[in-house]
Amino acid sequence: MAYQRLTAQHVDDLTGIVGSAYASQASEILHAYGHDYTEDYQFEPEIVLIPANADELAKVMAYCYQQELPITPRGGGTGLSGGALPAVGGVVLSTERLNRILSIDEANFQVTVEPAVINQELRDAVNEYGLTYPPDPASKGSSYIGGNLAENAGGPRAVKYGVTSDYVLNLEVVLPDGSKFWTGANTLKNATGYNLSQLIVGSEGTLAVITKAVLKLVTQPKHSLSLLAAFDNQRNATKAVNGILKSGIVPSALEFMERDAIDWVMNLMDLRVPVQDQVAAHLLIEVDGQHWESLQEEVESVYEVLEEYGSSEIYYADNDQDKQKLWHLRSNVAEAVHANSIYKEEDTVVPRASLPELLEGVKEIGERYGFKSVCYGHAGDGNMHVNIIKGDMPQYRWDHELKDGIREIFELCTKLGGTLSGEHGIGYVQREYMDVRFDAAHLQLMRKIKNAFDPKGLLNPKKVLPDRD
Ligand SMILES: Cc1cc2nc3c(=O)[nH]c(=O)nc-3n(C[C@H](O)[C@H](O)[C@H](O)COP(=O)(O)OP(=O)(O)OC[C@H]3O[C@@H](n4cnc5c(N)ncnc54)[C@H](O)[C@@H]3O)c2cc1C
């Protein structure tokens, strides 16, 4: 695909739409909007535009469509698969000024937001009404609802409450040609035509730009309790995950951290929990609900299962300070890995009962390719973040052989009935592995869908779908 390069006339016209304060070609701005949180990738856009509202955004899209300029939509820039990278230059279209909570409909448990509302700000606002928006990616303090929708973000509480797509009722979207429409209805049920809302969710900014969202809310649970359970081997820890769910308890979080993850984060945060030498992995478990007594009963049942699967030590947190400490440790594992080494993160997901095989397989592949890995994640969903650590792996092997090792990890996921990404998306980085999961006919259908929304291929180029040979 040949894209037009930005001319002085384009700059004048686009500046005319958003205003000179919100169109920038300053090198530090181009640099800042040229990366996200995905390892060390950096691209330079030709201009950054920050429209004030959906109408301005639609005008920018219509102009770029007519002029054949590529556009990369951007939310909070916390993506881990490179979805917001301006891989072919062109325009970065930042949604950051579309940041209002437009209405909270207490009677219908709904909220209408613009895309740049930060996840935590939405949660705080609806909490005042005794309601909550459950999807809570660990990046909730900085990622936007628009980015969460585009990536179908999950998070620790997905095991009980589901992921972003489970909370979407209706979306206002702008297509690449600048046309704007609502995809659904503000109803809990909808059997009217193709479900475009769910097609847009998780499409990583490649089909349309989301400019408003109507989201479902639930009652805020009054109480929660957390447990940190230590295991001397990883297999028992991952098997206990199914054991807990089989007992009939659905925890509001069921997270796995292998030993290095907790050690690294404790060093980074200067926070401590007692960890015996022989411990190989931890499960962080949270239960929540409206009634304190029934929560205590649930915790007792969880204790029994943990003991049955050989947990050597269980740390119990029932007050806010202790709970925050445990969640601080879990939420900062990604930062700790980042601080410790050059790494690559894969967002593997398998049917939950296959987690032991996934973990053992990843370690075996690592031994053959000469890399170490630190694994942690949302074990209750079978979603394991595999952080491949460069450590002292020779640069040549890292540059030239690692790709084959990653491919083997994805082949293993597929063999176990899983797939390439559970919540971070494919973006720029994982698209070269899409053939592991999808055959040619499946990829061709996806290309046709992309083409129906974006016939000129201008919206978020080089994302999700692999290049054609
Ligand atoms: C420390 C850390 C922890 C994380 N933990 C989690 C976790 O627990 N669970 C999880 O799922 N993810 C997690 N992430 C990944 C990331 O935060 C999510 O993918 C998040 O949803 C990205 O949101 P964003 O606003 O930063 O989007 P960006 O990174 O800006 O963009 C992501 C994608 O969305 C597209 N996009 C953005 N806004 C729009 C819009 N309005 N319309 C259409 N497309 C749009 C972009 O083009 C891009 O493809 C974590 C990231 C970090 C750094």
The ligand as a Gaussian input file, in Angstrom:
#p B3LYP/6-31G(d) Opt

LIG

0 1
 C        1.874000      -1.842000      33.566000
 C        0.830000      -2.316000      32.578000
 C       -0.108000      -3.231000      32.999000
 C       -1.100000      -3.683000      32.094000
 N       -2.028000      -4.568000      32.551000
 C       -3.000000      -4.982000      31.713000
 C       -4.017000      -5.889000      32.177000
 O       -4.048000      -6.294000      33.346000
 N       -4.967000      -6.262000      31.286000
 C       -4.974000      -5.813000      29.993000
 O       -5.869000      -6.179000      29.231000
 N       -4.020000      -4.980000      29.537000
 C       -3.044000      -4.541000      30.346000
 N       -2.079000      -3.677000      29.899000
 C       -2.065000      -3.295000      28.474000
 C       -2.779000      -1.952000      28.143000
 O       -2.867000      -1.125000      29.278000
 C       -4.162000      -2.231000      27.571000
 O       -4.039000      -2.859000      26.306000
 C       -5.029000      -0.985000      27.419000
 O       -6.335000      -1.390000      27.072000
 C       -4.522000       0.017000      26.386000
 O       -5.250000       1.210000      26.547000
 P       -4.629000       2.618000      26.084000
 O       -5.648000       3.641000      26.321000
 O       -3.312000       2.835000      26.716000
 O       -4.482000       2.353000      24.515000
 P       -3.295000       2.640000      23.509000
 O       -2.075000       1.889000      23.916000
 O       -3.145000       4.082000      23.282000
 O       -3.899000       1.977000      22.199000
 C       -4.150000       0.607000      22.146000
 C       -4.884000       0.287000      20.845000
 O       -6.167000       0.863000      20.875000
 C       -6.381000       1.689000      19.736000
 N       -7.238000       2.780000      20.199000
 C       -7.042000       3.601000      21.249000
 N       -8.100000       4.417000      21.417000
 C       -8.987000       4.092000      20.442000
 C      -10.281000       4.559000      20.088000
 N      -10.877000       5.545000      20.750000
 N      -10.906000       3.995000      19.028000
 C      -10.321000       2.992000      18.336000
 N       -9.101000       2.515000      18.630000
 C       -8.452000       3.051000      19.670000
 C       -5.000000       2.097000      19.288000
 O       -4.968000       2.389000      17.917000
 C       -4.213000       0.831000      19.606000
 O       -4.356000      -0.107000      18.582000
 C       -1.096000      -3.221000      30.765000
 C       -0.140000      -2.283000      30.361000
 C        0.822000      -1.842000      31.242000
 C        1.838000      -0.848000      30.772000

